[in-house]
Amino acid sequence: MKNKAPDTLNEEQLKEIEFRLRQGCEQLDLDLADSKYKQILAYLNLLIRWNKAYNLTSVRDPFEMVDRHILDSLSILPYVEGKNILDVGTGAGLPGMVLAIVREDQDYVLLDSNGKKTRFLTQVCLELGLKNVVVENSRIEKYQFDDCFDAILTRAFASLSEMLELSGHLLKSTTRILAMKAHILNDEISTLPEGFIVDSVKSLQVPGLSENRNLVVLRSKADNTARKIV
């Protein structure tokens, strides 16, 4: 029988989880302010509470959530560039909500077609006082944005080709597509739509996880900036 998930974190659990989170961020070479740790823990507490009723994630253990959700999301932080960022199929806010908490200088749109999940994200924004997040309940092919995005994030959302086809109306020549993948399939890369190439592939080392984690960065062939993300 699985351990029963807690309704919220008690003080002792919060201390243990904060230690795990800080240790993981140190391994990722991330130097976060104390206020950011406080907000991340508040987000995690809300996720645990809402997950009991709305099944936002199959991960129930709070310590596992730190590794599989929080640190996994933070592992791509050095590669997310630009001002306007779109997280497609964000679910419970992964990776977009976690990144938005840390990067107040960036504006995030968290997009998901599941109303339960977007209601949760709206509540997170209210309780954490986040001003750089917009939550949208929509399918990507129907979503309209006045401008185009500097970066579009996906985490196990769709194949690379499908992602590019669905998001084409939101792209400019310099937009980067950052796809988080457990495995890199040659078929996905070989069947990219005409006009797009793989800019780089990064192997992600997520503290607490032994599984493969990769970040595939795609760009348009028309992008003359051609700067490599390192």
MARBA-3410 file (N, C-alpha, C, O; in Angstrom, 1 decimal):
230
0.8,-1.2,0.0,0.0,0.0,0.0,0.9,1.2,0.0,1.9,1.3,0.7 ~ 0.5,2.2,-0.8,1.3,3.4,-0.9,1.1,4.3,0.3,0.0,4.3,0.9 ~ 2.1,5.1,0.7,1.9,6.0,1.8,0.9,7.0,1.4,0.9,7.5,0.3 ~ 0.1,7.4,2.4,-1.0,8.4,2.2,-0.3,9.7,2.0,0.5,10.1,2.8 ~ -0.7,10.4,1.0,-0.1,11.8,0.7,-0.6,12.7,1.8,-1.8,12.7,2.1
0.2,13.6,2.3,-0.2,14.6,3.3,-1.1,15.7,2.7,-1.1,15.9,1.5 ~ -2.0,16.3,3.5,-2.8,17.4,3.0,-2.0,18.6,2.8,-2.2,19.3,1.8 ~ -1.1,18.9,3.7,-0.1,20.0,3.6,1.1,19.6,4.3,1.1,18.5,5.0 ~ 2.2,20.3,4.2,3.4,20.0,4.8,3.5,20.6,6.3,3.1,21.8,6.5 ~ 3.9,19.8,7.2,4.0,20.3,8.6,5.4,21.0,8.7,6.2,20.9,7.7
5.7,21.6,9.8,6.9,22.4,10.0,8.2,21.5,9.8,9.1,21.9,9.2 ~ 8.1,20.3,10.4,9.3,19.4,10.2,9.5,19.0,8.8,10.7,19.0,8.3 ~ 8.5,18.7,8.1,8.6,18.3,6.7,9.1,19.5,5.8,9.9,19.3,5.0 ~ 8.6,20.7,6.1,9.0,21.8,5.4,10.5,22.0,5.5,11.2,22.3,4.6 ~ 11.1,21.8,6.7,12.5,22.0,7.0,13.3,21.0,6.2,14.3,21.3,5.6
12.8,19.7,6.2,13.5,18.6,5.5,13.4,18.9,4.0,14.4,18.6,3.3 ~ 12.3,19.3,3.5,12.1,19.5,2.1,12.9,20.8,1.6,13.5,20.8,0.5 ~ 13.0,21.8,2.5,13.8,23.0,2.1,15.2,22.6,2.0,16.0,23.1,1.2 ~ 15.7,21.7,2.9,17.1,21.3,2.9,17.4,20.5,1.6,18.4,20.8,1.0 ~ 16.4,19.7,1.2,16.6,18.9,0.0,16.6,19.8,-1.2,17.4,19.6,-2.1
15.7,20.8,-1.2,15.7,21.8,-2.3,16.9,22.6,-2.4,17.5,22.8,-3.5 ~ 17.4,23.1,-1.3,18.6,23.9,-1.3,19.8,23.1,-1.7,20.7,23.6,-2.5 ~ 19.9,21.9,-1.3,21.0,21.0,-1.6,21.0,20.7,-3.1,22.0,20.7,-3.8 ~ 19.8,20.5,-3.7,19.6,20.3,-5.1,20.0,21.5,-6.0,20.7,21.4,-7.0 ~ 19.6,22.7,-5.5,19.9,23.9,-6.2,21.4,24.2,-6.2,22.0,24.7,-7.1
22.0,23.8,-5.1,23.5,24.0,-5.0,24.2,23.1,-6.0,25.2,23.5,-6.6 ~ 23.7,21.8,-6.2,24.2,20.9,-7.2,24.0,21.4,-8.6,24.8,21.1,-9.5 ~ 22.9,22.2,-8.8,22.6,22.8,-10.1,23.4,24.1,-10.3,23.2,24.8,-11.3 ~ 24.2,24.5,-9.3,24.9,25.8,-9.3,23.9,27.0,-9.4,24.2,28.0,-10.1 ~ 22.8,26.9,-8.7,21.8,28.0,-8.7,21.9,28.6,-7.3,21.8,28.0,-6.3
22.0,30.0,-7.3,22.1,30.8,-6.1,20.8,31.5,-6.0,20.6,32.6,-6.6 ~ 19.8,31.0,-5.2,18.5,31.6,-5.1,18.4,32.4,-3.8,19.0,32.0,-2.8 ~ 17.6,33.5,-3.8,17.4,34.2,-2.6,16.4,33.4,-1.7,15.7,32.6,-2.2 ~ 16.5,33.7,-0.4,15.7,33.0,0.6,14.2,33.2,0.2,13.4,32.3,0.4 ~ 13.8,34.3,-0.3,12.4,34.6,-0.7,12.0,33.7,-1.8,10.8,33.3,-1.8
12.9,33.3,-2.7,12.5,32.3,-3.7,12.2,30.9,-3.2,11.3,30.3,-3.7 ~ 13.1,30.5,-2.3,12.8,29.2,-1.7,11.5,29.2,-1.0,10.7,28.2,-1.0 ~ 11.2,30.3,-0.3,9.9,30.4,0.4,8.7,30.3,-0.6,7.7,29.6,-0.3 ~ 8.8,30.9,-1.7,7.7,30.9,-2.7,7.6,29.5,-3.3,6.5,29.0,-3.5 ~ 8.7,28.9,-3.6,8.7,27.5,-4.2,8.1,26.5,-3.2,7.3,25.7,-3.6
8.4,26.7,-1.9,7.8,25.8,-0.9,6.3,26.1,-0.8,5.5,25.1,-0.6 ~ 5.9,27.3,-0.9,4.5,27.7,-0.9,3.7,27.0,-2.1,2.6,26.5,-1.9 ~ 4.4,27.1,-3.2,3.8,26.5,-4.4,3.7,25.0,-4.2,2.6,24.4,-4.6 ~ 4.7,24.3,-3.7,4.7,22.9,-3.4,3.6,22.5,-2.5,2.9,21.5,-2.6 ~ 3.4,23.3,-1.4,2.3,23.1,-0.5,0.9,23.2,-1.1,0.1,22.3,-0.8
0.8,24.2,-2.0,-0.5,24.3,-2.7,-0.7,23.1,-3.7,-1.8,22.5,-3.8 ~ 0.4,22.6,-4.3,0.3,21.5,-5.2,-0.2,20.2,-4.5,-1.0,19.5,-4.9 ~ 0.4,20.0,-3.3,0.0,18.9,-2.5,-1.4,18.9,-2.1,-2.1,17.9,-2.1 ~ -1.9,20.1,-1.7,-3.3,20.3,-1.2,-4.2,20.0,-2.4,-5.2,19.3,-2.2 ~ -4.0,20.7,-3.5,-4.9,20.6,-4.6,-4.9,19.2,-5.2,-5.8,18.7,-5.8
-3.7,18.5,-5.2,-3.5,17.2,-5.8,-4.5,16.2,-5.2,-4.8,15.2,-5.8 ~ -4.8,16.4,-3.9,-5.7,15.4,-3.2,-7.1,15.4,-3.9,-7.7,14.3,-4.0 ~ -7.5,16.5,-4.4,-8.9,16.6,-5.0,-8.9,16.5,-6.5,-9.8,16.0,-7.1 ~ -7.8,17.1,-7.1,-7.8,17.3,-8.6,-6.8,16.4,-9.4,-6.8,16.5,-10.6 ~ -6.0,15.6,-8.7,-5.1,14.7,-9.3,-4.3,15.4,-10.4,-4.3,15.0,-11.6
-3.6,16.5,-10.0,-2.8,17.3,-10.9,-1.5,16.6,-11.3,-1.0,16.8,-12.4 ~ -1.0,15.7,-10.5,0.2,14.9,-10.8,0.1,13.5,-10.2,-0.4,13.4,-9.1 ~ 0.7,12.5,-10.8,0.7,11.2,-10.3,1.7,11.0,-9.1,1.7,10.1,-8.4 ~ 2.6,12.0,-9.0,3.6,12.0,-7.9,3.0,12.4,-6.7,2.4,13.6,-6.6 ~ 3.0,11.6,-5.6,2.3,12.0,-4.4,3.3,12.3,-3.2,3.0,13.2,-2.4
4.5,11.7,-3.3,5.4,12.0,-2.2,6.1,13.3,-2.3,6.6,13.6,-3.4 ~ 6.0,14.2,-1.3,6.6,15.6,-1.4,8.0,15.6,-1.7,8.5,16.5,-2.4 ~ 8.8,14.7,-1.2,10.2,14.6,-1.5,10.5,14.3,-2.9,11.4,14.8,-3.5 ~ 9.7,13.3,-3.4,9.8,13.0,-4.8,9.4,14.1,-5.7,10.0,14.3,-6.8 ~ 8.4,14.9,-5.3,8.0,16.1,-6.0,9.2,17.1,-6.2,9.3,17.7,-7.2
10.0,17.2,-5.1,11.1,18.2,-5.2,12.0,17.8,-6.3,12.5,18.6,-7.1 ~ 12.4,16.5,-6.4,13.3,16.0,-7.4,12.7,16.0,-8.8,13.2,16.6,-9.8 ~ 11.5,15.4,-8.9,10.9,15.1,-10.2,10.2,16.4,-10.8,10.1,16.5,-12.1 ~ 9.8,17.3,-10.0,9.1,18.4,-10.5,9.9,19.7,-10.3,10.1,20.4,-11.3 ~ 10.3,20.0,-9.1,11.0,21.3,-8.9,12.4,21.4,-9.5,12.7,22.2,-10.3
13.2,20.5,-9.1,14.6,20.5,-9.5,14.7,20.1,-11.0,15.5,20.7,-11.7 ~ 13.8,19.3,-11.5,13.7,19.0,-12.9,13.4,20.2,-13.7,14.1,20.5,-14.8 ~ 12.5,21.0,-13.2,12.2,22.3,-13.9,13.3,23.3,-13.8,13.6,23.9,-14.8 ~ 13.9,23.4,-12.7,15.0,24.3,-12.5,16.3,24.0,-13.3,17.1,24.8,-13.6 ~ 16.4,22.7,-13.7,17.6,22.3,-14.5,17.7,23.0,-15.8,18.8,23.0,-16.3
16.6,23.5,-16.4,16.7,24.2,-17.7,16.9,25.7,-17.5,17.0,26.4,-18.5 ~ 16.9,26.2,-16.3,16.9,27.6,-16.1,18.0,28.3,-16.9,17.8,29.4,-17.4 ~ 19.3,27.8,-16.9,20.3,28.5,-17.6,20.1,28.7,-19.1,20.7,29.5,-19.8 ~ 19.2,27.9,-19.7,19.0,27.9,-21.1,17.7,28.7,-21.6,17.5,28.8,-22.8 ~ 17.0,29.2,-20.6,15.7,29.9,-21.0,16.1,31.4,-21.1,16.3,32.1,-20.1
16.1,31.9,-22.4,16.5,33.3,-22.6,15.3,34.1,-23.2,14.4,33.5,-23.8 ~ 15.4,35.4,-23.1,14.4,36.2,-23.7,13.4,36.8,-22.6,13.5,36.4,-21.4 ~ 12.4,37.6,-23.1,11.5,38.2,-22.2,10.2,37.5,-22.1,9.6,37.2,-21.0 ~ 9.6,37.1,-23.3,8.3,36.5,-23.3,8.5,35.0,-23.5,9.0,34.5,-24.5 ~ 8.0,34.2,-22.5,8.2,32.8,-22.5,6.8,32.1,-22.4,5.9,32.5,-21.7
6.6,31.1,-23.3,5.4,30.3,-23.3,5.7,28.9,-22.8,6.6,28.2,-23.4 ~ 4.9,28.4,-21.9,5.0,27.0,-21.4,3.8,26.2,-21.9,2.7,26.5,-21.4 ~ 3.9,25.3,-22.9,2.8,24.6,-23.5,2.6,23.3,-22.8,3.5,22.5,-22.5 ~ 1.3,23.1,-22.5,0.9,21.9,-21.8,1.6,21.9,-20.4,2.1,20.9,-20.0 ~ 1.4,23.0,-19.8,2.1,23.2,-18.5,1.7,22.3,-17.4,2.4,22.1,-16.4
0.4,21.8,-17.4,-0.1,20.9,-16.4,-0.2,21.7,-15.1,-0.9,22.6,-14.9 ~ 0.6,21.2,-14.1,0.6,21.8,-12.8,1.5,23.0,-12.6,1.9,23.4,-11.5 ~ 2.0,23.4,-13.8,3.0,24.6,-13.8,4.4,24.2,-14.0,5.3,24.8,-13.4 ~ 4.6,23.1,-14.7,6.0,22.5,-14.8,6.4,22.5,-16.3,5.8,21.8,-17.1 ~ 7.5,23.2,-16.6,8.4,23.9,-15.7,8.0,25.4,-15.5,8.7,26.0,-14.7
7.0,25.9,-16.2,6.8,27.3,-16.3,6.6,28.1,-14.9,7.2,29.1,-14.7 ~ 5.8,27.5,-14.0,5.5,28.2,-12.8,6.8,28.3,-11.9,7.1,29.3,-11.3 ~ 7.5,27.2,-11.9,8.8,27.2,-11.1,9.8,28.2,-11.6,10.4,28.9,-10.8 ~ 9.9,28.3,-12.9,10.8,29.2,-13.5,10.4,30.6,-13.3,11.2,31.5,-13.1 ~ 9.1,30.9,-13.4,8.5,32.2,-13.2,8.8,32.7,-11.8,9.0,33.9,-11.6
8.7,31.8,-10.8,9.0,32.2,-9.5,10.4,32.8,-9.3,10.6,33.7,-8.7 ~ 11.3,32.1,-10.0,12.7,32.4,-9.9,13.1,33.6,-10.7,14.0,34.4,-10.4 ~ 12.5,33.7,-11.9,12.9,34.8,-12.9,11.8,35.8,-13.0,11.0,35.8,-13.9 ~ 11.8,36.8,-12.1,10.8,37.9,-12.1,11.0,38.8,-13.3,10.1,39.5,-13.7 ~ 12.2,38.7,-14.0,12.5,39.6,-15.1,11.9,39.1,-16.4,11.9,39.7,-17.4
11.3,37.8,-16.4,10.7,37.2,-17.6,9.2,37.1,-17.4,8.7,37.0,-16.3 ~ 8.5,37.3,-18.5,7.0,37.1,-18.5,6.6,35.8,-19.0,7.1,35.4,-20.1 ~ 5.8,35.0,-18.2,5.5,33.7,-18.6,4.0,33.6,-18.9,3.2,34.1,-18.2 ~ 3.7,32.8,-20.0,2.3,32.4,-20.2,2.3,30.9,-20.0,3.0,30.2,-20.7 ~ 1.4,30.5,-19.1,1.2,29.0,-18.8,0.0,28.6,-19.5,-1.1,29.0,-19.1
0.1,27.7,-20.5,-1.0,27.3,-21.4,-1.3,25.8,-21.1,-0.5,24.9,-21.1 ~ -2.6,25.5,-20.9,-3.1,24.2,-20.8,-4.6,24.1,-21.1,-5.3,25.0,-20.8 ~ -5.0,23.0,-21.7,-6.4,22.9,-22.1,-7.2,22.3,-20.9,-8.5,22.2,-21.1 ~ -6.6,21.9,-19.8,-7.3,21.3,-18.7,-7.7,22.3,-17.7,-6.8,23.0,-17.1 ~ -9.0,22.5,-17.5,-9.5,23.6,-16.7,-9.1,23.4,-15.2,-8.9,24.4,-14.5
-9.1,22.2,-14.7,-8.7,22.0,-13.3,-7.3,22.5,-13.1,-7.0,23.1,-12.0 ~ -6.4,22.2,-14.0,-5.0,22.6,-13.8,-4.8,24.1,-14.0,-4.0,24.7,-13.2 ~ -5.5,24.8,-14.9,-5.4,26.2,-15.0,-6.0,26.9,-13.8,-5.6,28.0,-13.4 ~ -7.1,26.4,-13.2,-7.7,27.0,-12.0,-6.7,26.9,-10.9,-6.5,27.9,-10.1 ~ -6.0,25.8,-10.8,-4.9,25.7,-9.8,-3.9,26.7,-10.0,-3.4,27.4,-9.0
-3.4,26.9,-11.2,-2.3,27.8,-11.5,-2.7,29.3,-11.2,-2.0,30.1,-10.7 ~ -4.0,29.6,-11.5,-4.5,30.9,-11.2,-4.5,31.2,-9.7,-4.2,32.3,-9.2 ~ -4.8,30.1,-8.9,-4.8,30.3,-7.4,-3.4,30.4,-6.9,-3.1,31.2,-6.0 ~ -2.4,29.7,-7.5,-1.0,29.9,-7.2,-0.6,31.3,-7.4,0.0,31.9,-6.5 ~ -0.9,31.9,-8.5,-0.6,33.3,-8.8,-1.1,34.2,-7.8,-0.5,35.2,-7.4
-2.4,34.0,-7.4,-3.0,34.9,-6.4,-2.3,34.8,-5.0,-2.1,35.8,-4.4 ~ -2.1,33.5,-4.6,-1.6,33.3,-3.3,-0.1,33.7,-3.2,0.4,34.1,-2.1 ~ 0.7,33.6,-4.3,2.1,33.9,-4.2,2.3,35.3,-4.7,3.5,35.8,-4.6 ~ 1.3,36.0,-5.2,1.4,37.4,-5.6,2.3,37.5,-6.9,3.0,38.5,-7.0 ~ 2.2,36.6,-7.8,3.1,36.6,-9.0,2.5,37.6,-10.0,1.3,37.5,-10.4
3.3,38.5,-10.5,2.9,39.5,-11.5,3.4,39.2,-12.9,3.0,39.9,-13.8 ~ 4.2,38.2,-13.0,4.8,37.9,-14.3,4.3,36.7,-14.9,4.9,36.1,-15.8 ~ 3.1,36.2,-14.5,2.5,35.0,-15.0,1.1,35.3,-15.5,0.3,35.9,-14.8 ~ 0.8,34.8,-16.7,-0.6,34.8,-17.2,-1.0,33.3,-17.5,-0.2,32.6,-18.1 ~ -2.1,32.9,-17.0,-2.6,31.5,-17.1,-3.7,31.5,-18.2,-4.6,32.3,-18.2
-3.5,30.6,-19.2,-4.5,30.5,-20.3,-5.0,29.1,-20.4,-4.2,28.1,-20.5 ~ -6.3,29.0,-20.4,-7.0,27.7,-20.6,-7.4,27.6,-22.1,-8.4,28.0,-22.5 ~ -6.5,26.9,-22.8,-6.7,26.8,-24.3,-5.8,25.8,-24.9,-4.8,25.3,-24.3 ~ -6.2,25.3,-26.1,-5.3,24.5,-26.9,-4.3,25.4,-27.6,-4.7,26.5,-28.0 ~ -3.1,24.9,-27.9,-2.1,25.8,-28.4,-2.5,26.2,-29.8,-2.2,27.4,-30.2
-3.1,25.4,-30.6,-3.4,25.7,-32.0,-4.5,26.8,-32.1,-4.7,27.5,-33.1 ~ -5.3,27.0,-31.0,-6.3,28.0,-30.9,-5.9,29.3,-30.2,-6.6,30.3,-30.2 ~ -4.7,29.2,-29.5,-4.3,30.3,-28.7,-3.7,31.4,-29.5,-2.9,31.2,-30.4 ~ -4.1,32.7,-29.2,-3.6,33.8,-30.0,-2.8,34.8,-29.0,-3.2,35.0,-27.9 ~ -1.7,35.3,-29.5,-0.9,36.2,-28.7,-0.5,37.4,-29.5,-0.2,37.2,-30.7
-0.6,38.6,-29.0,-0.4,39.8,-29.7,1.0,39.9,-30.4,1.2,40.5,-31.4 ~ 2.0,39.3,-29.7,3.4,39.3,-30.2,3.8,37.9,-30.4,2.9,37.0,-30.4 ~ 5.0,37.6,-30.6,5.6,36.3,-30.7,6.5,36.0,-29.5,6.9,37.0,-28.9 ~ 6.7,34.8,-29.2,7.5,34.4,-28.1,9.0,34.3,-28.3,9.4,33.9,-29.4 ~ 9.8,34.6,-27.3,11.2,34.4,-27.4,11.6,33.0,-27.2,12.6,32.5,-27.8
10.9,32.3,-26.4,11.1,30.9,-26.1,9.8,30.2,-25.8,8.9,30.7,-25.2 ~ 9.7,29.0,-26.3,8.5,28.1,-26.0,9.0,26.8,-25.4,9.9,26.1,-25.9 ~ 8.5,26.5,-24.2,8.9,25.4,-23.4,7.9,24.2,-23.5,6.7,24.5,-23.6 ~ 8.4,23.0,-23.6,7.5,21.9,-23.5,8.1,20.8,-22.7,9.4,20.7,-22.6 ~ 7.3,20.1,-21.9,7.8,19.0,-21.0,6.9,17.8,-21.3,5.8,17.7,-20.7
7.4,16.9,-22.1,6.6,15.7,-22.5,5.3,16.0,-23.0,4.3,15.4,-22.7 ~ 5.2,17.0,-23.9,3.9,17.5,-24.4,3.6,16.8,-25.7,2.5,16.3,-25.9 ~ 4.5,16.8,-26.7,4.2,16.2,-28.0,5.5,15.9,-28.7,6.6,16.3,-28.2 ~ 5.4,15.3,-29.9,6.6,15.1,-30.7,7.2,16.5,-31.1,6.4,17.5,-31.1 ~ 8.4,16.5,-31.5,9.0,17.8,-31.9,8.3,18.4,-33.1,8.0,19.6,-33.2
8.0,17.5,-34.1,7.4,18.0,-35.3,6.0,18.5,-35.0,5.6,19.6,-35.5 ~ 5.2,17.8,-34.2,3.9,18.2,-33.8,3.9,19.5,-33.1,3.1,20.4,-33.3 ~ 4.9,19.7,-32.2,5.0,20.9,-31.4,5.2,22.1,-32.4,4.6,23.2,-32.2 ~ 6.1,22.0,-33.3,6.4,23.0,-34.3,5.2,23.4,-35.1,4.9,24.5,-35.4 ~ 4.5,22.4,-35.6,3.3,22.6,-36.4,2.2,23.3,-35.6,1.6,24.2,-36.2
2.0,22.9,-34.4,0.9,23.5,-33.6,1.2,24.9,-33.2,0.3,25.7,-33.0 ~ 2.5,25.2,-33.0,2.9,26.5,-32.5,3.4,27.5,-33.5,3.9,28.6,-33.2 ~ 3.3,27.1,-34.8,3.9,28.0,-35.9,3.4,29.4,-35.9,4.2,30.3,-36.2 ~ 2.1,29.7,-35.5,1.6,31.0,-35.5,2.1,31.9,-34.4,1.9,33.1,-34.3 ~ 2.9,31.3,-33.4,3.4,32.0,-32.3,4.9,32.2,-32.4,5.5,32.7,-31.4
5.5,31.8,-33.5,6.9,31.8,-33.6,7.4,33.0,-34.4,6.7,33.5,-35.3 ~ 8.6,33.5,-34.1,9.3,34.5,-34.9,10.6,33.8,-35.3,10.9,32.7,-34.8 ~ 11.4,34.4,-36.1,12.6,33.7,-36.6,13.6,33.4,-35.5,14.4,32.5,-35.6 ~ 13.6,34.2,-34.5,14.6,34.0,-33.4,14.0,33.2,-32.2,14.7,33.0,-31.2 ~ 12.7,32.7,-32.3,12.2,31.9,-31.2,12.9,30.6,-31.0,13.2,29.9,-32.0
13.2,30.3,-29.8,13.8,29.0,-29.5,12.7,28.1,-28.9,11.9,28.5,-28.1 ~ 12.6,26.8,-29.4,11.8,25.8,-28.8,12.6,24.9,-27.9,13.6,24.3,-28.4 ~ 12.3,24.9,-26.6,13.0,24.1,-25.7,12.2,22.9,-25.2,11.2,23.1,-24.4 ~ 12.5,21.8,-25.7,11.7,20.6,-25.4,12.5,19.7,-24.4,13.6,19.2,-24.7 ~ 11.8,19.4,-23.3,12.4,18.5,-22.3,12.0,17.1,-22.6,10.8,16.8,-22.8
13.0,16.2,-22.8,12.8,14.9,-23.2,13.5,13.9,-22.4,14.7,14.1,-22.0 ~ 12.9,12.8,-22.0,13.6,11.7,-21.3,14.5,11.0,-22.3,15.6,10.6,-22.0 ~ 14.0,10.8,-23.5,14.8,10.1,-24.6,14.8,10.9,-25.9,13.7,11.5,-26.2 ~ 15.9,11.0,-26.6,15.9,11.7,-27.8,15.8,10.6,-28.9,16.6,9.7,-29.1 ~ 14.7,10.7,-29.7,14.4,9.8,-30.8,14.9,10.3,-32.1,14.6,11.4,-32.5
15.7,9.5,-32.8,16.3,10.0,-34.1,15.2,10.3,-35.1,15.3,11.2,-35.9 ~ 14.1,9.5,-35.0,13.0,9.7,-35.9,12.3,11.1,-35.7,11.9,11.7,-36.7 ~ 12.3,11.6,-34.5,11.7,12.9,-34.2,12.6,14.0,-34.8,12.1,14.9,-35.4 ~ 13.9,13.8,-34.7,14.8,14.8,-35.3,14.9,14.8,-36.8,15.0,15.8,-37.4 ~ 14.8,13.6,-37.3,14.9,13.5,-38.8,13.7,13.9,-39.5,13.7,14.1,-40.7
12.6,14.0,-38.8,11.3,14.4,-39.5,10.9,15.8,-39.1,9.7,16.1,-39.2 ~ 11.8,16.7,-38.7,11.4,18.0,-38.4,10.9,18.7,-39.6,11.3,18.5,-40.7 ~ 9.9,19.6,-39.4,9.4,20.4,-40.6,10.5,21.2,-41.3,11.5,21.6,-40.6 ~ 10.3,21.4,-42.5,11.3,22.2,-43.3,11.4,23.6,-42.7,10.5,24.2,-42.3 ~ 12.7,24.0,-42.6,12.9,25.3,-42.0,13.4,25.3,-40.6,13.7,26.4,-40.0
13.4,24.2,-39.9,13.8,24.1,-38.5,15.0,23.1,-38.4,15.0,22.1,-39.0 ~ 15.8,23.4,-37.5,17.0,22.5,-37.2,17.2,22.4,-35.7,16.7,23.3,-34.9 ~ 17.9,21.4,-35.3,18.3,21.3,-33.9,19.5,22.2,-33.6,20.6,22.1,-34.2 ~ 19.3,23.2,-32.7,20.4,24.1,-32.3,21.4,23.4,-31.4,22.6,23.6,-31.5 ~ 20.9,22.7,-30.4,21.7,22.0,-29.5,20.9,21.0,-28.7,19.7,21.0,-28.6
21.6,20.0,-28.1,21.0,19.0,-27.2,21.8,19.0,-26.0,23.1,18.8,-26.0 ~ 21.2,19.2,-24.8,21.8,19.3,-23.5,21.4,18.1,-22.7,20.2,17.8,-22.5 ~ 22.4,17.4,-22.1,22.1,16.4,-21.1,21.9,17.0,-19.8,22.9,17.7,-19.3 ~ 20.8,16.8,-19.2,20.5,17.5,-17.9,20.8,16.5,-16.7,20.4,15.4,-16.7 ~ 21.5,17.0,-15.7,21.8,16.3,-14.5,20.9,16.8,-13.4,21.2,17.8,-12.8
19.8,16.1,-13.1,18.9,16.5,-12.1,19.2,15.8,-10.8,19.1,14.6,-10.7 ~ 19.5,16.6,-9.8,19.8,15.9,-8.5,18.6,15.1,-8.0,17.5,15.4,-8.1 ~ 19.0,13.9,-7.5,18.0,12.9,-7.0,17.4,12.0,-8.1,16.7,11.1,-7.7 ~ 17.7,12.3,-9.3,17.1,11.4,-10.4,18.2,10.7,-11.2,19.3,11.3,-11.5 ~ 18.0,9.4,-11.4,19.0,8.6,-12.2,18.5,8.4,-13.6,19.3,8.0,-14.5
17.3,8.8,-13.9,16.8,8.6,-15.3,17.4,9.7,-16.2,17.9,10.7,-15.8 ~ 17.3,9.4,-17.5,17.8,10.3,-18.6,16.9,11.5,-18.6,15.7,11.5,-18.5 ~ 17.6,12.7,-18.7,16.9,14.0,-18.9,17.7,14.7,-19.9,18.9,14.9,-19.8 ~ 17.0,15.2,-20.9,17.6,16.0,-22.0,16.8,17.2,-22.4,15.6,17.2,-22.2 ~ 17.5,18.2,-22.9,16.8,19.4,-23.4,17.2,19.5,-24.9,18.4,19.7,-25.2
16.2,19.5,-25.7,16.5,19.7,-27.2,16.1,21.1,-27.5,14.9,21.5,-27.3 ~ 17.0,21.9,-28.1,16.7,23.2,-28.4,16.6,23.3,-29.9,17.6,23.0,-30.7 ~ 15.5,23.8,-30.4,15.2,23.9,-31.9,15.2,25.4,-32.2,14.8,26.3,-31.4 ~ 15.6,25.7,-33.5,15.5,27.1,-34.0,15.2,27.0,-35.5,15.4,26.0,-36.1 ~ 14.8,28.2,-35.9,14.5,28.4,-37.4,15.8,28.5,-38.1,16.8,29.1,-37.6
15.9,28.0,-39.3,17.0,28.2,-40.2,17.2,29.6,-40.6,18.3,30.1,-41.0 ~ 16.1,30.4,-40.5,16.1,31.8,-40.8,16.7,32.7,-39.7,16.9,33.9,-39.9 ~ 17.0,32.1,-38.6,17.6,32.8,-37.5,19.1,33.1,-37.7,19.9,32.2,-37.7 ~ 19.4,34.4,-38.1,20.8,34.8,-38.4,21.6,35.0,-37.2,22.8,35.2,-37.3 ~ 21.0,35.1,-36.0,21.8,35.3,-34.8,22.7,34.1,-34.5,23.8,34.3,-34.0
22.1,32.9,-34.7,22.9,31.7,-34.7,23.8,31.6,-33.4,25.0,31.2,-33.5 ~ 23.3,32.0,-32.3,24.1,31.9,-31.1,23.8,30.6,-30.4,22.7,30.2,-30.3 ~ 24.8,29.9,-30.0,24.7,28.6,-29.4,24.4,28.8,-27.9,25.0,29.7,-27.3 ~ 23.4,28.1,-27.4,23.2,28.1,-25.9,24.2,27.1,-25.3,24.2,25.9,-25.7 ~ 25.0,27.5,-24.4,26.0,26.6,-23.8,25.7,26.5,-22.3,26.4,25.8,-21.6
END
